[in-house]
């Protein structure tokens, strides 16, 4: 096995990949490492590298490096010129505590220990019973159906935090001839979504939230809860479908982009759905998210970005300070139920309708937060590189979203002044979220691209000017 180099080696994608490659080559079934699909390095939280995708869970690996191994003082490079001494069982999870390095193979997860059981429902009677109840709920004569088999397919996986699983169920019901007449047995295939959390309290809160949203919304834009398994911290909910469904269900970014003829209609539907969310019943006990909270985050992101590109440090610091000051000065008339992370990737699109997913950041907030969030992430990546047509597309898309949202708010009784105030404040939040997008480069250890960051800083300044004009 190759030796592991010290910091910055442990933060180098190439070195981490070499570590995984050596481990896989020495395994019972030697293989090459899959492509690196996720890399994150945040101060105080260590490094996480994911290889492979949920579409191929048999070849999905996670490498973690503890913060202490990334912040060793000069002259204390314990990782220099020595091979890792793995403890544990592979495939599964192995670690070298002295190096602060661990490698795990899906579905083994040291900080999400219920994942393996969630992927094998037949081994967990409570999950099996919950799946039978959820699967039969949409079938005629629900009590007559029994669960025959389950296939678990991971959809989205964030190591150590959560995993979304699609359960494909085969349900059977005895025909008129009785249970022994196999040729007359009714058979149905249904699917439900399971979301595995780290703690049962998180699953319980998400269950209660979905129930309230379904009850209070005037349109069908969120999945219905179908039960939970507290012993595994799993919440079951309605499956809104995937690209194989009829009609197909597509992720928001697959539809919302230049060149797609359905983009404008989807963006307008997203605006109306957000207005419906903001005017739904306030959820008791939901955390309050203020402009000052976002200001604190903006300061930290500006600091990260300044260290990443010293040549832009003065400009980044100035803009970060202005974003912070503007956020602290915001005083909305009311706080409303808010998604907290509203962007195209949090939408599913089916047959002209949009559905909101991933309510983990749900909160009470200024409605301008969600509007600004969506506007920031609505920009196509090519806009930051000056690609022809991208800016015109963004301007048109932004106008479509704003008009649809504000028209829906006016229909629900908002005054013209209130609507204009939301629009003005949203530009400040939009600037803050663009700063977050810029800070992704250092957090993901991407190579410096001065031109891209400069373009983002110009966009941020433009948003702040817009807020003054509205």
Secondary structure as UniProt FT lines:
FT   TURN            7..8
FT   HELIX           9..11
FT   HELIX           13..25
FT   STRAND          36..42
FT   TURN            43..45
FT   STRAND          46..51
FT   HELIX           54..59
FT   STRAND          61..65
FT   HELIX           67..70
FT   TURN            74..75
FT   TURN            78..81
FT   STRAND          87..89
FT   TURN            90..92
FT   STRAND          93..96
FT   TURN            97..100
FT   STRAND          101..105
FT   TURN            106..107
FT   TURN            110..111
FT   TURN            113..114
FT   HELIX           115..118
FT   HELIX           121..123
FT   HELIX           125..136
FT   TURN            137..138
FT   HELIX           142..144
FT   STRAND          146..158
FT   TURN            159..161
FT   STRAND          162..173
FT   TURN            176..177
FT   TURN            179..180
FT   HELIX           182..184
FT   STRAND          186..196
FT   HELIX           200..216
FT   STRAND          225..229
FT   TURN            230..233
FT   STRAND          234..238
FT   TURN            243..244
FT   STRAND          249..251
FT   HELIX           252..255
FT   TURN            258..259
FT   TURN            261..262
FT   HELIX           263..278
FT   TURN            284..285
FT   STRAND          288..289
FT   HELIX           291..308
FT   HELIX           310..312
FT   HELIX           313..328
FT   STRAND          336..338
FT   HELIX           344..346
FT   STRAND          347..350
FT   TURN            351..352
FT   STRAND          353..356
FT   TURN            360..361
FT   STRAND          363..365
FT   HELIX           367..378
FT   HELIX           381..385
FT   TURN            388..389
FT   HELIX           390..411
FT   TURN            412..413
FT   HELIX           416..443
FT   TURN            444..445
FT   HELIX           450..469
//
